[in-house]
Amino acid sequence: MTYSFKKNNPFVVGVDLGGTKVEACLMDRERKVYNRYRRLVQAPQGMDRVIENIRAVVREVSGEKKYAAVGLGTPGTYNPQEDRIYGSPHTLLYETPGFIQRIKDTLKVPVVVENDANCLALAEFFASCQGKYRYVLAVIMGTGFGTGLILDNKLYRGARGGAGEIGHTKIVFNGRLCECGRKGCVEAYLSGPSLSRRFYHLCRKKMDVPGIYRLYQQKDPSALELFEESFKMLAEVLANAVNTLDLEAIILGGGVSNIPAWYEQVPYYMKKSFFGVPRGEVPLIPARLGDSAGVLGAAYLALRQQGTLSF
C-alpha cells in the first residue's frame, strides 16, 4: 500500500531507530522542533514490540497534530525493491524482509527511509557546515563506525543507497574479526566496543572508553599504547577518505567522539597521509547536536520529500 504526501500539512515526524532506543520528533517546515520523545526499542522482544514502540513515540510527539510524512533513520541500508535492510549486524531483526513495510502500514503516512549515519550527516551539515564547506564526511564513532557523505551540498547515496560504508573497509589485512563477519574492518578497531576489547587484550582490564581515556590522561602505559595506535589508525582512515573524495571537512559524532584527544592528535597524523593537491587544513569538527542529530536528520528526509528542503 502507498500513501500520498499532504503538501499543505506543515508538520512531519522524524524517527531515529537504533539498536537500544527509538526516538521521534515533530518538526514544521521552518525546521522548528516542537516535541521529542524516546523509549527503549526492546528488539530482543521481537518485531511486534519494536513496531509498537515506534508507533508509540510517533503518537507521543505528534499529539493532536496531523503530520504529512515520517522520515525514518535505521542502521544499515534499505533496499525498497526487496523491502529489506542490509548491513545491520548489531540488530539483525531489522534485516527481516517486510520489516519496513510493516512500519509503513502501522503509521499510515508516507515513510522515507535512510541510513542513520546519513541522517546524522544531514543534521550536522546543516548545523555547522552549510555555506562554509560543500564536501563533508560525517562519522559516527559509537557502537559501530558509521559514515555519511555530503558531496557538493548533496547527500551522496551511491547507485543503490549503500555509499559511505567506510567503517567496513579494511584497515588491517586479515586483522581482527568484525561483527559483520569480515576481518580487519575499521569498525573492529575504532568503535567503542572494539576499543574496550583491544584494551582488555593489552592489560586484562574490562573498561569502557571514557574510563580508558581517564587512564590515558594519567599516563597509564596500556591506555597510552591503545590511544596512540588509535590516533594513527583514525588519521589514516580519514586521510584515505580525503584523498579519495577530495573532502573539505570531517564531522566526528557518536559517544566515542567526545574524547578531546582525537581533535588534538589526529590532524597531525592526517596531514602526513594527504596526497596530491595542496589541502591546507581539513578540520575535524565536533558534532554539535549530540544524540539529537539522527532524529533531526530523519525529519529532514520528510521535509525534502515535501519540497521544503533541498539536499
Protein Blocks (a to p, Z undefined) as FASTA:
>chain_A
ZZdddfkbmbdcdddddfkbccdddddfkopafbdcdddeklmnojklmmmmmmmmmmmm
nmmaccfbdcdddehjddfklopaehilklmmlmpghklmmmmmmnopacddddfklmmm
mmmmmmmmgokambdcdddddfbccddddeehiacebjnopghilmlccfbghiacdfko
pahiaklmmgmklmmmmmmmmnopacdfklmmmmmmnopaklmmmmmmmmmmmmmmmmmm
mmmnopabdcdedjklmpmklmmmmmmmmmmmgghjaebjadddddfklmmlmmmmmmmm
mmmmnopagZZ
